[in-house]
Amino acid sequence: MSEKDKANLFAILDSCNKIKTFTEEVWDADTFFEDEKTFDAVLMNFVIIGEAVARLSTNLKNENTHIPWGDVQGFRNIVAHDYFGVDAEEVWQIIKNSLSELELQVKKILESQ
């Protein structure tokens, strides 16, 4: 694995951890949306995750097709280009249902090297 891929995978983990920390005392999508600082910080970290995915090598992505890289990067595009159209409930569901799995899979990639 290249140092560039490794650095980008660590950036993804860092942002996953930040999102989890920022939302650990938030209980639902409405509260999440009402807390502007938390909402903005979380969205920024989703942008960082998407940027890091975009910088991963094609080889690494092709070796790990079980991770929906395109979806992750696509969500970054939605956040970055349609910020005012972002649905807080959708973001909340991603945090609750998908973020930990992404984190787990990225850790597995790093541990396999």
N, C-alpha and C positions, 0 to 999 in steps of 0.2 A: 504494500500500500504506500502510495506517495505521501510525503509530508503534507502536501496541500490537501489531499483527501482527509488525512488524519486531523488536520487543523479545522477543516469544515465540519467533520463529524463531531469534534469537541465543541464547536460553536453551536451546533444543533442541540447537543446535550445541555450546554449552558443556558440556552434560551428555554428549553423544556423545563429545567429546574427553576428558572426565574418565573415562568408562567405558573408553575405549581405553587411556588412561594407566594406570589402576588395574589393568588386566588384561594389560598388555604382557609381563609376566614370568610369567604363569600359562599352563600348557600344556594343561590339560584340566579337565573339569567337576569331577572329584573334588578336585583341588587347589584349584580355585576355591571350592568349597563349604567345604573345611576351613579356608580363610583367612577367618575371620569378619569381620574388618575390611573386607577387599576385597569380600566378598559383600554385606555390609550397605551399603557405600558405593555399590556398583553398583546395588543395588536402589533406594536412595534416589534415585539419578540417573534411573532409569527412572520413578519416581514424578514427578520434576520434568518429565521429557519429556512424560509423560501430562497433567500439569497444564497445561503450556504449550500442548499440542495442544488441550485443552479450551477454552483462552482465545482460540484463533485464530478469526477471523471466519468465518462460514458462507460468505461470498463467496470468501475465499482457499481454503478447503477445496474448494468447488465448482469453482474454477478449476484445482485440482490433484488431480483424482480418481485419478490414477495412484499417489498415495501412500495407503497403507491407514490413514488417520487413525483409523478406528474400531478397528482392531486395536491400534494404538499406545495409544490411550486405554483400550481394554479390558485390555491387559496391565497398565497402571497400576492398574486396579481390582483385578486379581488380586493384585498385589504388596501393595497397600495394605490389602485386606480379607481376604486369605487368606495372610498372610506365611508362616505355618508350613507351608502346603501348596505353597509355591513349589518347583518342581522345578529343581534346579541345572543339570541337563543341558539342560532347555528354555531356561533363561536363557543358558547357554553357547552354545547353537545360535543364539539370537537375536543374541548379540554377534558371533559368527563369521560368520553368514550374512546378517544383515539390517541391522545397525547402520550399516555403511559406506554402504549404499544410501540409507538414510534421510538420513544426513549429506549425501551427494552431492545428493540431490533438494532438500533444504532450501537448500543453497548455490546451486543453480540458481535457485530462486525468488528468493533475495536478489539474485543477480547480474542477474536480468532486470528489476529495478526501478531 
